[in-house]
Amino acid sequence: MKTKQPIWKLSANLGDVNPLDDGALLFTDETGVYPPELVLIEANLPKEGEDETFTVSRVQCERCFPLGEEVSDNQFHKDKPAWFSYKLASVASYCGSSPRDLQTALCDQNEVNRGWGYQSLVGYFGVYEFDQYPVEMTEAELRNLYPEAFKR
């Protein structure tokens, strides 16, 4: 039996207009099997004589579930808080939001709102808490992989 492979479609640009400056691209799987993914693009310090490279991280934006003032990220055990849940108030303060708004965004059916919530978590905890295997790419590779993000 073949597994359904995702067909990714750009849903929103949550970063800078130019993704190379501060990329935060939200992609949705058109098959509906996989959760939305936030693609974060960060420019690396250029090395002399080499092309500029970018670190590309992918963060799955699983829908969370309200759990008092916390959230659960486990659809099968909604009574178990997510590992980041105990810090929602700190993350919200860091992002200039309220804990309730952050909780609402993480639990929202709308993938763009959820993407903002995960972008806030990444900003606070760091991308390596969500993607331990980022990829290094050139600008040409990025433009080839995500052409819809560079259309103007």
N, C-alpha and C positions, 0 to 999 in steps of 0.2 A: 504494500500500500504506500502510495506517495504521500508525503506530508505537504501541506500547503505552504508555499514559500511566500514571504511578504512582498507586497507591491507598495513601495513607499511613495507617498505623495507629500510634498511640502505643504504644511498646514499654516505655518506662521513663522515670521522672523521675529524672534524675541530679543534680538541683539541690535547691533548697529546696522544701518542701511547697507553698508559694505561689510559682508560677513568676515572679510579678512581683518577688519579692525577690531571687532568684538563679536564674533559669530555665536549665535544661539538660535539654531534652526530647529523647528519642531516638525517632525514627520509622522504621518499617520499611515498605518497599514490598511490599504483599501480592501484587503480580504477580510478584515475584522478579527483575525486570529491573534495578532500580536499587539501589545500595548503601544501607545505612541512612544517615540524616542526623541530625546532632545540631543542634538548634535552640537557640541561646543567646540569652537575653533579658537585656538590661542596661538598668536605669533611667537616663534622662538627667537632668541637673540641670534642675529645673523653671524655666521662664521666667515672670516675673511676668505674671499675667493670662492665662496659657495653660494648657491641659490638659497633664498629665504625659505625656511620650512615652517610648518605649522603643526601643532599637536592637536589631534582630533579625538575627542572623547564622545562616547555614546552613553546616554543615561536613559534607562527605561522608566517611563512615567506611569507606573502602575497606579490604579485608582486606590486610594486609601478609604478607610471607613472611620467615622467618628467614634471615639471611645472616651467619653467624658471630655476633659480638656486636652486629651491626647488623640492620636490616630493609630489605627492598625493598618498595616500594609499586607495583611494576610487574609485573603477572601475566605479561607477555610477555617481560620481561627480568629475571628473578628474581636475576640476578647483579649488578644495578646497585643500589646503596644509595639509599634515599629521601633527599631533601634534608635532613631533620631527623635522620637516622640517627646522624650523628657526635656528636650531643648527647644520646643516650638516657640516659647515665649522669647527666648534669646535670639532665635533666628528671625522672628518677626521684628523685634526691636532693631536688629542689625539691618534689616531691609526697609525700615521705616513703615512697618505695617502693624496690624494687631494680630495677636495669636489666633483670634477667631477667624479673621480673614484668611490667614495662612492655612488654618485647618479646613476652612470651606474650600479653598482652592485645591488642596491636595485630595479632597474627597469629591470634587466636582466631576460630573459626567463630561463636561466640556474639556476637551484635551488642551486647549490653549490656556485656560485657567490653571489646569493641572501642571502644564509645562512651566508656567510662572512659579508655581509652588516649588517644583523640583529645582528650578533655576535658583530660587532663594536658598534652598537647602545646600546646593552645590557651592553657592557663594559663601556660605557660612562654614561648612565642614570641609570644603575642598573637593575637587573633582575625583581624586583617587579613592575617596570613600564610596564612589558610585561606579567607577570604571578603572579597574586596576591594569588594564591593557590598552592604553591609548595608542593611537597610530600616528606616526610622523609622516606628513605629506608635503609635497611642493604645491605651489599655487596652481600649476597646470593640472596636477592630479585632483585637487579639490574642485576645480572648474569642470573637469571631466566627470567626476563622481556626482556632483550636485549642480548640474547646469541650471536648473530652475531657480537656484538661489542667487545666481549672478545675472539674471536677466534684468534689464532696466528699461 
